[in-house]
Amino acid sequence: MTERCKMEKLYKQIKEYTPYNRQEAADKALMLAFMERNPDALHRDNLAGHFAATAWVVNKNRTKVLMVYHNIYKSWSWAGGHADGESDLLAVAHREITEETGLSDMKLLCDGIFAINVLTVERHIKKGRPVACHLHLDVEYLFEADDSLPLKIKQDENSAVGWVNIEDIDTAVTEEKMKPVYALLCEKMKKY
């Protein structure tokens, strides 16, 4: 599949996505405009920004969220990663959750995109190399999983993996800019 075809499929999915609030509407507009101007938006080679996919994984009772303790941000975080050329962001989200937590048995709760966010990534060092500030055009998917299944740490990215009680997320997460994002995801998942 050509890059253009990959982008067209994702562009259509985002265009058809109904924003939950005004922030998502603004982020949707930015994502679509970015795709129109950046045919390489699925690749990290685009240093200004690129697509990423995230899995918001909840337990059956909707009381816990599966999170990783991120080594770079020193905070509990959702699991996800870069598209790296892949336009099937649902597959990317599923792959990332499996790689980062060891969990592979999960059920998709929301047919299609659950949420979208354009997030700033601050400059940092990754694997000994500097990474400049850039945007993550993040697409999120909602999954359910059994919170008693074994988990494993992906040591090059996180130092812990676990189920965080919904009411404890605000305290567990130390990355301030992510607290409202996670709060909104918790609010949205109540209807599933």
C-alpha positions in Angstrom: 0.0 0.0 0.0 1.4 3.4 -1.0 2.0 6.1 1.6 -0.8 8.1 0.0 -3.3 5.3 0.3 -2.3 4.7 3.9 -2.8 8.4 4.7 -6.2 8.5 2.9 -7.6 5.6 5.0 -6.5 7.3 8.3 -7.6 10.7 7.1 -11.1 9.3 6.4 -11.2 7.7 9.9 -10.3 10.9 11.6 -12.6 13.0 9.4 -15.5 10.7 10.4 -14.6 10.8 14.1 -17.1 12.8 16.1 -15.3 15.0 18.7 -16.4 14.7 22.3 -15.7 18.3 23.2 -14.2 21.5 21.8 -10.6 20.4 22.5 -11.1 17.3 20.5 -12.6 19.4 17.7 -9.6 21.6 17.6 -7.2 18.6 17.7 -9.2 16.9 14.9 -8.8 20.0 12.7 -5.1 20.2 13.5 -4.6 16.5 12.7 -6.4 16.8 9.3 -4.5 20.0 8.3 -1.2 18.3 9.4 -1.9 15.3 7.2 -2.8 17.5 4.2 0.5 19.3 4.5 2.8 16.4 5.7 2.7 13.2 3.6 5.2 11.8 6.1 3.0 12.3 9.1 3.1 8.5 9.9 6.9 8.6 10.3 9.2 9.8 13.1 11.4 11.4 10.4 8.9 14.2 10.5 10.5 16.1 13.3 7.7 18.6 13.8 5.2 15.9 14.6 3.9 12.4 13.7 1.1 10.0 14.5 1.1 7.8 17.6 -1.5 5.3 18.9 -2.5 4.6 22.5 -4.5 1.9 24.3 -6.7 2.9 27.2 -7.2 -0.5 28.9 -9.8 -0.9 31.6 -10.8 -3.8 33.7 -14.3 -5.4 33.4 -15.7 -3.4 36.4 -14.3 -0.1 34.9 -12.6 0.6 38.2 -8.9 0.3 37.1 -6.8 1.3 34.1 -3.7 -0.5 33.0 -0.7 1.8 33.1 3.1 1.8 32.9 5.6 3.8 34.9 7.4 5.6 32.1 11.2 5.9 32.5 11.5 9.2 30.6 8.6 11.1 32.2 8.9 9.5 35.6 5.2 9.1 35.8 2.4 6.5 35.4 1.3 6.7 31.8 -0.9 5.0 29.2 0.8 2.5 26.9 1.3 3.4 23.3 3.8 4.3 20.6 4.7 5.7 17.3 2.9 4.7 14.1 6.3 4.2 12.4 4.7 4.1 8.9 1.7 2.0 9.9 -1.7 3.6 9.1 -3.7 0.9 11.0 -3.4 2.7 14.4 -5.6 0.2 16.1 -3.0 -2.5 15.3 -0.3 -0.2 16.6 -2.1 0.4 19.8 -2.7 -3.3 20.3 1.0 -4.1 19.5 2.2 -1.4 21.9 0.1 -2.6 24.8 1.4 -6.1 24.3 5.0 -5.0 24.0 4.9 -2.7 27.0 2.8 -4.8 29.4 2.9 -8.4 28.2 -0.9 -8.3 27.9 -2.2 -9.7 24.6 -5.7 -10.9 25.5 -8.0 -7.9 25.4 -11.3 -6.9 23.9 -12.0 -3.8 21.9 -14.8 -1.9 23.5 -15.3 0.9 21.1 -15.7 0.3 17.4 -13.1 2.7 15.9 -11.4 5.6 17.5 -12.2 6.3 21.2 -10.4 9.6 21.5 -7.9 11.9 19.9 -5.3 14.3 21.4 -2.5 16.4 20.0 0.2 16.4 22.6 3.5 18.2 22.9 6.5 16.1 23.6 9.2 18.0 25.5 12.8 17.6 24.5 14.5 14.7 26.2 17.2 12.1 25.8 16.2 8.6 24.5 18.7 5.8 24.4 21.5 8.4 24.8 20.3 10.6 21.9 18.6 14.0 22.1 15.0 14.2 20.9 13.7 17.7 20.0 10.3 19.0 21.0 7.6 17.8 18.7 3.9 16.9 18.4 2.3 13.5 18.9 -0.9 13.3 16.9 -2.3 10.6 19.2 -5.3 8.3 18.4 -6.6 6.3 21.3 -8.5 3.0 21.4 -10.5 1.6 24.3 -9.9 -2.0 25.4 -11.1 -4.2 28.3 -8.8 -6.8 29.9 -8.8 -9.2 32.8 -6.9 -7.4 35.6 -5.7 -10.8 37.1 -3.6 -11.7 34.0 0.2 -11.6 34.4 2.0 -8.5 33.3 5.6 -7.9 32.3 7.8 -4.8 32.3 9.5 -3.6 29.1 12.6 -2.4 30.9 14.0 -0.1 28.2 10.7 2.0 28.4 9.2 1.5 31.8 10.1 0.4 35.2 6.6 -0.8 36.4 3.4 -2.1 35.0 0.1 -2.3 36.9 -3.5 -1.6 37.3 -4.2 1.9 38.7 -7.5 2.5 40.5 -9.5 5.2 38.6 -9.8 7.3 41.7 -6.0 7.2 42.2 -4.9 8.3 38.6 -4.7 12.0 39.5 -2.3 11.2 42.4 -0.3 8.5 40.5 0.3 10.6 37.5 3.0 13.3 38.0 3.0 14.6 34.5 0.6 17.5 35.0 -0.3 18.0 31.3 -1.6 14.4 31.1 -4.0 14.6 34.1 -6.8 16.3 32.2 -6.3 13.9 29.3 -6.7 10.9 31.5 -9.6 12.4 33.4 -11.5 12.9 30.1 -10.8 9.3 29.0 -12.2 8.1 32.4 -15.2 10.2 31.8 -15.7 9.0 28.3 -15.3 5.3 29.1 -18.3 5.4 31.5 -20.6 4.9 28.6 -19.0 1.6 27.6 
